[in-house]
Amino acid sequence: MVPGMNKPTASFKSAEEYYAHDKIEPERDDDDKPIPVPRHKRTSNRVAWVSTRNLMTDDSLIARNIMFATAMSAEGLKREAGIKATGRKTTKPVQELTLAWHPGETPTRAEMESAANEVIKLLGIEEHQIAIYCHRDRPHPHIHLLINRVHPHTGKTATFPNAHRKLDKWANQYELRRGNIVTKQRAAKFRRMAKAKEMWPDDTERRAYVEQKRKEARERSPIRPKNQRWDKLKAAQVRADAERKKSQIADSAASEIAKADERQSSVVELDAMSDAGGIVTADPPPLPSQEARERPQAIQEAAEHDRATERRQEAQRRAQASEEHRRGREAQEVAEGAHRARLEAEKQRPEAEVFDAFFCAYEREQTRQGLQWDRTRNPAMEWNMALALRAMDKQQPELRQLLNERFNLPVDDPGGFRRALTNLSAAQGRALVSAVDVLDQRMDKEPGRNWKRRRHAFREIIDFYGQQRVLNWDGDSPQHIFTTTIKSICERSGLADFYRNTLKPLVTRLIDSVRSKQALELSQPDPDASPKSKGSTLEL
């Protein structure tokens, strides 16, 4: 199966006369213009059958006239349907589509019409006027769909975004259903795409992987300016101009020399004739001076000097690009070395110290750091707070059940949840991290749950909150940025209801507490304070 879609055209008459009749070579007049052939003289031997949709007739001529009238009445149809007649008027209402089978296949008319119905449903034009023509003039069976893009009831013009991709995918599935794969390259392409989707079920991770590979390829290759192609074309043009100028100079010099030789020979002949017959001759034309003979050589030297200057400038540009690339690589290596050093230092810390930093209470960190968010001193606080936020999400009942039943963490009490999380022992903490990771790995594979997207959204909220903690909260701008950003994160991740019902009140109280004078005090908060106390973060 090979589907094909042409660009929209403007004439129903030309399309119908081509599909409903045999192809003929028209006669031409004295001006070599084709002479139209009357309709009654045209044959239709190659047309096996004709079928229509939403036209109430199978006559090709009547169907063509109905589609033409519908297209011309688009504005009136919009008014009757109560639709504003905005935008440009459609000038190309005709859409042509072809479905071709392999020469070895012999589909019946019912199978062809069934395939046409599937394509019509795929493109979303079930209510549009369509004429289907089956031809038998080629070795392969094929049908043509003549589509009226104007809707017969609303007057709207249909568009087909990504139609070629949709038809390509449908044709592959069609061959799979029939059990006869004839387009092997297309089938191999879709198998590769399915394998890639299995490796990266999340489009975000796949795009990140592709971007990382592209970045590595760019780093391995020398840096080139963005306008490198223009520079090459300009250099080629300069070289061509220099060669043309050089050729012109050589031709001019040869012409001057030939003229000088001709003048010299004329003078010699005249002198000989004067000596023989006493003929008095006029003064001979002057010969070209030394300056005139040296002028072409000077022009050629100037062109050579320009080319040498251009080569030096190109070498300087390449050297500068190479130096910038080297500096970039050195800076990246320094940053990667510092990152590896931090990771090694983190691995060498005692287990107890790592765990204490992992599950330390935010109130204690707030007192010690003075309202400063320091991830290097407390790297696991983000995970801790993100888990508390996830516990309030009722769209993750599996996580709430795991935290409440197995680890006895009160998910419906944010303040109690934070205190219970802080009081876990080292063994319980490790078991909690392992259990949550196992649950996330299992739930990420369930279709339709968006588990990974919601989990990443909570981490993104905590990351943004951590960045805003160090800002100056005087004025309305930080509050506006904070609320709108968290709202956009939730809406993008499918958490709009969670933000409206649960997170928005917490964010409002958080901003009020941070902006108040009491939140700027560095006193030790009461561990038995209620969830609404000013010392707790995000009411967790």
N, C-alpha and C positions, 0 to 999 in steps of 0.2 A: 504494500500500500504506500503510495507516494501522494500526499496532498500538496496542492499548490494554490496560492492566492495571489492574484494580480492586484495592481493598484486600482483605486476607484476610477471610473470613467464617467462620461457625461451623456452618452447616447444609448438609449434602449433599442433604437431601431438598428443600429449597426451591429450590436451584440446579438440581437435576436436573429437577424438575417444571416449572420455567420453561423450560429449554432443550429438553426432550424433548416439549413440547406447545405447542399454540397459546395465544396470549394471549386470555383471556376476562375479562369483567367479572363478578365473582361477585355473587350475590344477597345481600341484606342482611336481617337479622332486624329485629324491632321496636326493638332497641337500636342499630340502625345498625351492627351488626358483620357482617363478611363471613361468609357461609356456605360452608364448604369444599365443593369440587366433587369427587365421587368420581372415582377414577382411571379407572374403566371408562367414564365419561361424557365424558372429555376427549379431544380430537382432536389429531392430530399432522400436520396438512396442511402446515405450514410447514417441517417437518424433511425435508430432502432425503436425508440419509444420516447414519449414526452410525458412528464408528470408535473403537477403544480402543487403549491401549498398556499392556502388562504386566498385563492383566486376564483374558486367555484367554476373553473373551466379548464380543460386540457388543450384548448386551441391556442397555439403559440401566438398568433397574431392578436387575438382578443386579450390574452394575458399581457402581451407587450403594451397594448393601448391602456389597459387598466393600471399597470405599474407607472406608465408615463403620466397619466392623469393624477395618480396619487402623489407623485413627486412634485407636480406643478401646484398641487393644493396643500402643500405643507403648511403655509402660513394660516390658511383657513382652518385646517385641522387643529393647529395649536390654539387658535382662538376658541374653537368649540370645546376643546378639552380644558380650557382655563389655564393654559400655560403661556407665560410671557414669551413673546416672539423676539428674544434677544439674540445677539450674536450674528455672525455672517450667514447669509443665505446659502444653502447647499447648491453647489454648481456641479457636483459629480455624485449623483445618487446611485450609480450603477456599480455593483460589486460582483466580480466574477471569481468562481472557485472551481477547482478541478480535483477529482479523486480518480487515481489510476491504479489498477491492479497489475500484478505481474503477468507477462504473456502466458505463463504456464497455468494460471488460474482461470477458472470459468465460473464466475459468480452469476447467480440467477438475478432476475429483476428484483425479486423480494429482498435478496441480500444487498443489492446495490441501494435500494430505497432505504433499507434499514441503516446502512452506513451513512447515507445522506441525512437521515433523521438524527443520528447521533452527532454528526458535525453541526447540524442546525442547533441542537440543544446545547452543544459545547460553546458555541459562539453567542448564545442567548438571543436568537432571532426567531423563536418559535412563532411569534405573531406577525412576522414580516411576510411580504409577498415574494414567492420564490418559484422559479421555473427550472425544472431539471431535464436535461437533454442527455440521452445515452447515444454514443457514437460507436460505430463498428468499422471505421475506415482505417484503423490501426491494428497491429498485432495484439496490443494489450487492451483489455477492456477498460473503459473509462467513461465517466459522466462529468457533465458541466453543470454548475449551479449558477443561475442568473438571479441575483439578489437585489431587491429594492431596499436601499438603506433607509428610506423614509418610512416610519411606522404608519400604518393605515388608519390608526385611531388617534394617536397623539401628535403626529407630525414631526416627532423627533428623529434625528438622523443617527443611525447606529454607528458606533466606532468599534474597532477590533484591536485593542491593545494586546501586544504579545501574541497575536494570532498564530504566527509561525511556530512559536514554541509550544503553544497548546496543541496545534495540529500535529506537530512532530511527536509529542508525547502520546496523543491519542492513537496515531498510526502504529506506534510501537506496541501499545496495549492491544490494538485490534489484531495485529499479527500474532501476539502471544495467545489471545483467546482462540484464534483459528488453528493454532498449533503449526503454523507454517511461516517460519522466519525467513523472509527473502531479502530483507535489507539488513545485512549482517553488521555493517559498520554502525548503523543507528542503534541496533540492539546492544552492541559492545559499548557504545557511548553511554547508554542508560544504565548498563550494568556497572560501569565505572562510577557513575553518579550515585547509584544506590550504595555502592561500597563506601564511597566517601561520606555519605549521609550516615551510614552505620558507625563509621569511625568518629564523626563529629555530629551527633544528633542536634547539638545546639549551634545555630547559625553564628552566634556571637563568637564561640570558640573557634569555629572554622575560619571565620574572617580574620580573627586574631592570629591564627596559625599562618594563614596565607600572607598577612601583612608582615609577620616576623620573617618569613622566608624571603619576601621581597626586600626587606630591610637588610638582611644578611647578604643578599646578592648585590645590593647597591654598595654595601661596605667593601665587599671583595673587589668590585670593579673600581677603576680610577674615577674620580669626580670629574664630570664634564659639565660645562655650562648649559643652561636650559636652551639657549639659542645656538647650540652647536651646529645644528643643521643649517641655520641661516648663515653662520660663519663660513661653513663649507661652501655653500652656494655663492656667497660673496667672494670668497677666495678664488673659486673656479671662474667667476665672472671677470675678476681682476686679471687672472692668468690669460683668459681668452682675449681680453682687450689688449694685453701686452703683446700676445702673439700676433694679433691682427695689426697692431701698430708697427711691430717689427717687420711684418710682411710688407706693409705699406711703405715703410722706410726703405727696405731693400728694393722694392719695385721702383720707387722714386729715384734712388741712387742709380739703378741700372738704366732708367730712362734718361737721366741727366748725362750719364757717360755716353750712351748711344747717340744722344743729340750732339754732344761735343765731338765725337768721332765723325759724325756726319758733317758737321760744320768744317772740321779740319780737312776732310776729304774734298769738300766743295771748294775750299780755298786752294788746295793743291791743284785741282782740275782747272780752276780759273787762272791760276798762275801759268799753267802749261799752255792754255789757250792764248793767254796774253803774249807769252814769249813767241808763240808760233805765228799768230796773225796780227799782232799789234793791237789787240783789243784792250781798251782801257776799262778796268773794273773798278767798281766802287769798293769802299773799305769793307773788309769782311766783318761779319758780326763778331762781337767780342766773345772770347772763350770764357767759360765759367771761372770765377776767381777761386783762389785757394779756400777762402772762407765758405763759399758756396759748396765746394767739394767736401769740406769737413763738417758741414751742418748735419747731414744724416747720421754721421758717426756720433755726434754729440747727443742727438735725440736718442739713439740706441743706448748710449751710456746712461742717460737719465732713466730710461726704462729699466735697465739692469739695476740701477741704484734703488729704484722704487721696489722692485721685486726683492732685493736683498733686505731692505727695511721691513717689508711685510713678513719675510721669513723670520727676522729677529723678533718682531712683535709676537708672532705666533709661538715661537719658542719661549718667550717670556710668559705668555698666557698659560702655556702648558706647565711651565715650572711653578707658576703661582698656584695653579689648580692642584698640582701634586703636593705642594707644601701645605696647602689648606687641608687636603685629604690626610696627610701625615699627622698634622696637628689634631685633627678630629679623632683619628685612631688612637693617638696617645692619650687624649682626654678621656676617651671611652675606656681604654685599658686602665687608666688611673681610677675611674669611677667603679669599674668592675672589681679591681683589686681591693678598693675600700669596702665594697659590699661583701666580698668574700671574707675579708678580715673581720667584719662585724659578725658574719655567720659563724666563723670559727670561734670568735670570742663568746658568742651565745651558746655554742655547743659545749664549751669548756666550763661554763658556770655550773655550780653544784645543782643537783636536781631539786633540792628543797628550795633554793633561792628562785629557781625558774618557776616552780609551782606557786610559791608565795606571790611572785609578780603576776602570775597568770590569774589567780583567783582573789587578789587583794580587793578590798572594798573601795568604792569610789570616794567615800567620805574620808578615809584615811589618806588617800592620794591627794584629795582636794586640800587638806590641811597642810600636808608636807610640801606640795608644789605651789601652793598659793594661786589656785584657779588657773594654772598653766597646764595645758594638755601636752604631755611628753610621752610619745609612743616608745622611745628608746628605753625609758625607765620602766614602762608598764606596757609591754607589747601585747598582752592578752586581754586588756580591758575591752577592746573593740569586740572581740569574740564574745566576751561575757555579756556585754550590753546588747549585742545583736541577738544572742540567744534569748535574753529576757524579752526583747521586742517580738521575736518569733513566737514566744509562748503566749502572747496576747492575741495572735492571729488565729481566729477560730476556723480558718480555712485549712489549717494543718492539724486536724484532730489526732493524727498518728503521733506527732511530736508532743502534743499536749498530754496524751495518754502515757507516753514514755516518761516524760518528766514527772508527772503527778504520781503514777503508780509505782514505777520502778525506783525512782530516786527521791520520792516524797517531797517534791518541790511544788509549792502552791502556785499554780499557773494563773489563777484568778486574782491573786493578791500580789501586785508588782513589788511593793515594799518587802513583803514577806519572802517573795521569791528571791530578791537580791540578798537578803540576810541569810536565807537557807543556802543559797549558792556559795556565799562567802564562808560558811561554816563547814563546807564539805572537807573531808580529809583528803590526803594525797591520793590514796587508792581509789576513793570514790570519784575524785576529779578525773583521774585517768580513765576510769570506767565510763564516766559520763561523756567525755570527749570521744571515746571509741564507739559508744552506742549511737551518738548523734551522727558520726561519720558514716556508720553502717546504714542507718536509716536514710540519710541523704543519698547515698549511692544507690540504694534500692528504689527510692521514690523518684529520683531523677529520670529513671527509665520508663516510668508510667506515662503513657500518652495523655495529653489533655489536662494535666495537673498544674503545669507551669511551676513545679516545685523549685527548680533551680533558679528561675527568674525571680521568684519571690524571695528566696534566700539571699540572692545577690543584692536585691533591693534594700533589704535591711542592713546589710553590710555597707552599702553605699550611703544610706542615711546616717549611720554612725560615723563613717569617714567624714562626711560633710559637717556633721555636728562637731567633730573633733577639730576641724579646721576653723569653724566659727567661734569656738570657745576662746581663742586667743585674740579675737578682734575686739575693737572698742564698740560697746553696745549703745553709746550715746547717739541719739538721733533715730529716725524711722527707717533709714536705708538698710542697715543690717537686718532688722526684723523683717522687712519686706523681702529681702533676698533670701533669708532663711526659710520663711514660710512658703514662698513660691517655689523654691528649689525642691524642698521635701515633697510638696504637693505634686510637682512634675515627675519626680522619681516614682512616686506611688502610682500615678495615673499611667505612666509608661510601662509599669510592671504589673498592671492589673490589680492594684491595691487601692482603688479609689474609695470603695466602701470602708475599708479598714482605716484609711486616712480620715474620712469624714466622721466615722462613729467613734474611733478609739484614739487615733494618733493626734488629730487636730486639737482636742482639749489639752492633751499632755504638752504639746508644743507651745500652746498659748500660755499655760501655767509656767513652763520652763522659761520662756522669754520674759514673763513678768518677774519671775524670781531672779533671773540674771540681771535684769535692769534695775532691780531694787537695791537699796543700799545694804540691806541685810545680807544679800547674796555675795557682796564683795568683802564681807568680814571673813577672817581666816580662823574663826573659832572651831573647835572640835564639835561636830554635830552629834546629836543624841542617837545612839544606835537603835533605840526603841521608838524613834519618831514614826509618825504615821506616813503612809505613802505620799501624802500631799505636802510634807514638810519641805522647807527650802533646801535642805542638804541633799536630798536624793536627786539623782540625775534622770531626767525623762520619766520621773515617777517610778523608777525601777528599783 
